[in-house]
Amino acid sequence: MLSLDSSDTHISPDARISSHAVIDGKVILDDGVRVLENAVIRGPVYIGRNTVIGNNALVSTYSHIGSDCIIGFSTEIKESYVGDGSQFHMSYAGDSVIGARCSFGAGTVTANWRFDKKSMHIKIGDSMIDTGRDKLGAFIGDNCRTGIQVGIMPGVRIGNNSIIYPHAYLTNDVAVETIVRQ
């Protein structure tokens, strides 16, 4: 996200920020953004039009949050891209790409680090490709929903329009328009 490095801080005069929130570093807040009490935004970060950053949420370094999103209570978004219209509640998304109109139930977590500290690999066709990264989250398509307490392991890809039921633990990719039950 090189463009975040070269961008200047801009907070729309239309943005509403609680006096109990923290805005630190290069941060771009578009029109209609609301930042609630005890939220922390550490740049460089872009937050799109009409997005709400909820109480006790943390949005940090090199994150892009689209328009009309809800980064709900106690959610952390770190070095991730989030598409327009997505919603989170008490969730964690680190080093991930999340499409538009996704909904994360409370306790959904994208793991982004291997215990053995080796670089992350991702399956492309029949081959495992070394990403060269020591941290890598999930790749989630548009219109996906997770129930509560869903765990998504590093590098897992979830296809568009998929539904992950509560308490699922994903270690493998999920095809487009798939329903995953525990």
N, C-alpha and C positions, 0 to 999 in steps of 0.2 A: 504494500500500500504506500508506495513512494509518494503519491499525491498528497497524502496526509502530512508527510514530512515537509513538503514544500508549501502547504497551505498556511494561511494566517488564521489565528483565532477569530471566530466570528460568533457572536451570540445575538440572535435576532431580538430586536426590541419587543417582539411579540411573545418571546419565550417567557415562561413563568418558572422561577427558580426559588425554592424555599430558602429562607435565610439559614436553615440548618443543613443545607446540602453543601458539598465540596466540589468545586470545579477547578481542576489543576492541569496546567500544561496547555498544548494546542488543542482546543476543543471547538467544534463547529456545531452549533445548535440552530436548526432551521425554524421557520415560523411555526408557532403553536406548540412547541415542545414544552412539556411540563416535567420538572424535576422535583420530586417530593422529599420530605424530611429524611435526613440521614443518608441520602443517596450520595455516592461518590463517583465522579467521572474523572478519570486520569488520562489525559491525551498522550499522543494524538488520537482523537476520536471524532467521528462524524455521527450525528444523530439527526435523522430525517424529520420532515414536517409532521406535526401532530402526534409525535411519539411521546409516551409517558414513561419516565424512569421512576419506578416505584420506591416506596420506603425501604431503606437499608439495602438497596441494589448497588452493585459495583459494575461499572463499565470501564474497562481499562485498555490501555495501549493497543493501538492499531486495530481498533474495532470500528466497524461500519454497521450502524443500525438504520434500517430503512424507514420509510414513512409509515405512519399509522400503526406502529408497534406498541406493545405493552411489555416492558421489562419489569415484571411484577416484583412483589415483595421478596426481598432476600435472594434475588437472582444475581449471579455473576456471569458476565460476558467478557472473555479475555481473548484478545487477538483473533477475533472472529468476524465473519461477514454474516449479517442477518438481513434477509429480504423483507420487502414491504409487508405489512399486515400480520406479522408474526407475534405470538404471545407466549410469555413464560411466567411461571410461578414457582418460587423456591427451587430454581434449577441452576445448573452450571453448564456453560458451553465454552470450552477452551480450544483455541486453535482449530476452529471448525468453520464450515460453510453451511449455512442453513437457508433454505429457499424461502420463497414468499408464502404467506398465509399458513405458516406452521404453528402448531400449538403444543407446548411442552407442559404436561401435567406436573404437579408438585413432586419434587424429588427426582426428576429426570436429570441424568448426568452424562456428559460426554467425557469419557476418559481420554487423556491426551499424552500419557507418558508410560513408557515401558519400565517395569521394575528392574530389568537387567541393564538399563541405560543404553541399549543398542539403538541404532537408528531405526526409524519406522519404515515398514514395507507396506505396499498396497498391491493387491492383486489386479492385474490388467490382463484379461483373457486367461490364459493358462500360466502366465508368468508372474512371479513376485518381483516387484520393482522397488529398489531402495530409494526412498525419498530424500535421503541425506539429512533428514530432520530428526532431532531428538524429541520433539513434541509434535503431535499430529492428532487432531480430534476426529470428528465425524464429517461426512458429506451427506447432507439431507436435502432431498428434492422438495419441490413445491407441494403445498397442500398435505403435509404429513402431520399426524397427530400421535402423541404418546400419552399413555395413561400415567398414573402416579408410580413413582419408584422404578423407573426404567433406567437400566444401565446400558450404555452404548460404548463398546470398546474402541480403542484407537484405530483410525483408518476405516471404520465400517461405513459403507455407503447404503443409504436408504433411498429407494426410488420414489418418484413422484406419487402422490395420492395413496400413500401407505398408512396403515394404522397399526400402532404397536400397543397392545393391551397392557394393563398394569402389571408390574413386577416382572416384566420380560428382561432378559439379560442377553444382549446381542453381541455375538462374537463373529458373525458372518454377515456378508452383504444381504440386503433385502431387495427383492425385485420390485419393479414398478407395480403399483396397485395391488399390494400384498397386505394381508391381515396377519399379524403375528400374535399368537396367544402364548401365554406362559407355558 
